[in-house]
Amino acid sequence: MSCRRHCSRLILFLLVLLTGSRLWAQGPPYQTDDPVPVDLHHYEFYIFGGVDGTPAEIDSTGPAFEFNWGAIPRVQLHAILPWGGVFPSNNPVYLPGGTGPSAFGLIDTELGVKLAIIKETKHIPQIGTFTMFEMPTGNYDKGLGVGKVWYKLPVWLQKNYGKWLFDGGGGYQVVPQANYRDFPYTGWLVKRELNERLELGAELFAHGREGFAAPQTGRSAMVDVGGYYHFKHNPNEQFLFCYGHSIAGQTENYAYAGMYWTWGGKDDKGKDGDKKDTAANNWMPGPMWGNGFR
């Protein structure tokens, strides 16, 4: 049984990677986000997808489309329009969670505002917030949405040291729906620029119990490894990827892959903006939409 579960997860993950457009995100490609808004009058666009699963249920996202806009100084407006699927195990071991039919369709739409509060200096990290509102556009009866507006309320920090970058922080997720729970989460990321075309990073991400209607019915701490590949023909086009597995708590797997583009006005040095250190929060842990009991 355990072998079959691992094989099914691997097959689903490979399908997500091979289908290209059926991909998704939140902190692209990491679960830890950053406090750096898109530059003023600049834009970001992602096509992405991913999976997050536990033995109780696997949820996929993709195709998903993300747009970020540097609307005013130190403020970023953010939106994600995602499709996704729910694949409960229907294993009685995980009752009352992880039950119901599989489904695919539009899931909850994400709207957000990233605000830079304190700018980075030689000795002080940049600090900011990235408040998100998850709008109930998914079908709650099919397990593709929560059925009510829910919120993510994080604070993030960032510090640069040469080719090294450090992000960290955490927040609280508020889900006012039956069989879901409010829960805290935290993430800490270290990333290094290896050359002009490749950056790699690793993160530790942890979250609390998310409720029986979510795949993450228990607490989990994960280690994720991923990176960015900058295309030679266009430095403002990147491929993003990440994979992670739990090291404590409930067994959980996380995977992300996507394409990223940025454009807009000139920056202070007269060059096209390239906010390559963005982690478009944009695929944080659940509650996802869940397909738990109703």
N, C-alpha and C positions, 0 to 999 in steps of 0.2 A: 504493500500500500504506500509506504514512504517513497519507494523507488518510483512508483507511478506518478506520485504527486510531483516529485522533482523533475521527472521527464516532461510532464505536462507544462510546468512552468518554463522549462528551457525551450520547448517548442513554441510556446506563446511569445516568449521574448524574441526568438529568432524571427517569427512571423512579423512582429512589430518592426524589427530592423529592416527586413527585406521588403516590406511594403512601402517604405519611403514616406509617403504622405500620411500614412496612418500612424503618426507619432505625436508625442505631447510633452509638457513641462510645468515647474514652479520653483525658482531659484536657478534658472537654466545654467548649466544642467544639474546643478546641485540643489539639495533641499535647503541648505543655508543660504540666506539672501544677503544683500549688501545695502548700505545706506546712501548709495550714490545715484541721484536722479540722472536721467538723460539730459545732456546739455541743452541749453535754451535753443529753441527752434530746430532741434534735431528729432529724429524719429527712429524707432526700432520696430522690426517685424520678424516674427518667428512662425515657422511651421514645425510642429513638434508632436511627439507622442511618447507614451511610456506605459509602464505597468507598475502596480504596487500590489503585493499579494501576501497573504498569510495562509496557513492551512485551512482557515475557515472560508476564505473567499479571495479571489483574484479580481482586481478591477483594472481595466485598461482605459487609456485616454488617447484619442486620435481618430481622425485628424483634428488638430487644435490649432487655432490661429491667435497669435498674441500681437498687440499693438501698444507701443509706448510712445509718449509724446512729451517733450520738454516744453510744457505750456508756458510757464513763467519761471524766472530765476529760482533755482533750488527746489523746484516742484515738478514731479512727473505724474502724468495721468496714464492709467494702465487699464487694459481690457483684454480678456481672453474669451473667445467663442469656441467651446470644445464639444466634440462628440466623444462618446466612450461606451464601454461595455461592463457588465457585471457578470461574474461567473462564480456563484456560490458552490461550495463543495457538497452541500446537503448531507454532510456527515453528522450523525447524531451525537458524536463526541463533542461538537461545538455548539449544541443547542443551548439557548434559543437563537443564537446567531448562525450566520452562514447558511440560511435556508431560502428556498424560492427558486423560480426559473431564471435562466440566463436571459440577458436582454442587451440591446444595443440601440443607441440613439443620442439625441442632444442631451447634454447634462447641464449642471448649473453653471451659468455665466459669471465670470469674475470681473469686478470693477474695483479699482484701487487708486490710492494716492500715495506716492512716495515723497517724503519731505526731509530735506537735509537740515538738521537743526544746528549741529556744530561742525565746522569745517576742519579737515585734517591739518595739523601743524607738525613740526618736527617731533614733538613729544606727546601730542594728543591725537587720538584716532578720530576719524569722522564718525559722527553719530547721527542717526536718523530713524524715522519710522516708515512703515509701509503698511498702512491700514487697508484691508481688503473687505469687500462686501460681495458675498456669494449669492447671486440672484436665483430664485427658484424657477429656472427655465426647464429643468429636467422633469421627466415624468416620475412623480413620487410613487405612484402605484406600481410601477415596474422596477423600482429601486434605482432609477437613474437620477434622482434628485432628492434633496432633503425635504422639500415641500415648504420651507420657510427661508427667509433671509438669514444667513449665518455669517460670522465675522472672524477675521484674523487680525490680532492686535499685537504686532511685534515691535521690538526695538533692536536695531542692528548697528554694529561697529565695524570700521575698516581701518587698517594701517598698512602702509606700503614701506618696504625696506629693499630698495634696489629692485631686483627681479623677483623678490618675494612679496606675496600679498597675504594678509590675514583678515578673515571676516569672522564675526561671531555675534552671538546674542540669543534672543529667544522671545517668546511671547505667549499669548493665551488665545485659544480658539473657543469661541462661544457658539454653541449649536442649540438653539431653543426648540428642540423637537424630541418627541418621545423616542426612547430607545437609543438616543445619542447622548453623549456626555460632553460637557465643557472640559478642556484639558490643556495643560501647559506643554510647550515644546522648546527645545534649544538646539542650536547647531554651531559648530566651530570648524572653520575651513582654513587650510593652508594651501597656497597655490604658487607655482613657480613658472616663469617664462623660460623655456628651454632654448628656444631660438625664435626667430621672427615669425615662424609659422606654427609653432606648437607650444601650448601651455598645458600643464598637468596639475591636478590637485587632488587632495584627499580631505574628507570631512568625517566628523563624528556627529551624528544626529540622533536625538532621542525625543520620545513623546510619551504622554500618558495614555491611559485607557480611553478609547474613543466611543465605546458603547456597543451593544449587541447588533445594532443595525449597520455598523461599519465593519470592514474587514479586520481592522486593527482592534480586536476586542480586548487585547491586553497591552501592557507597556512594552516598549521595545527600544533598544539602543542599537544603532547601525553604523557601520563604516562603509562609506561610499568613495569610489575612485573614478575620476573622469577628467575631461579636458576640453580644449578648444583647438580646432585646426583652422588656420587662416589660409584662405586660398590665394595663390600667387597672383592670379590675374585680377583679383579684386580684394584688397585688404579689408574691406568693409563687408565681406561675405565670409561666414564661418560655419563649420560643422561642429556641433556640440554633442557630447556623449557622456554617459555616466552609468555605473552599475554598483549596487551595494547589497549587503546582506547583514542581517542582525548578528550581533555578538553577545547580546544579553536580552532576557525577556522573551516575549513571543517571537517565534520564527517569522521573519519578514524579508521579502526581496523587493528591491527598487531598481528600476531601469529607466533611462531617458535617452532620447536621440532627437535631434532636430537641426534645422537650418536657420541661420540668423543673417539679417541684413540691416545695415544702418545707413542713414543719409541725412542731409540737412545743410544748414548754412555753415560757413567757415568758423573755426574756433579762433581763440585769441591769437594763435600763431599763423593764421591764414591757411590751415590745413583742414581737410575734411574730418569731421568728428568720427571717432571710433571708440565707443564705450565698451571695450572688450572685457572689462572686468565686471560687467553687469551679470547678476544672477537673476534673471527675471522671475522672481519668486513664483516659480509658477508651477512648480508642482510641489506643494507641501503635503504633508501627510494628511490623511482623511480629514473629516470623516469620509472623504471621497463622497460618494453618493450612497454606496452600500446597497445591499439587497437583503438585509436582515429582515426578521419577521416584522410584520406590521401590526 
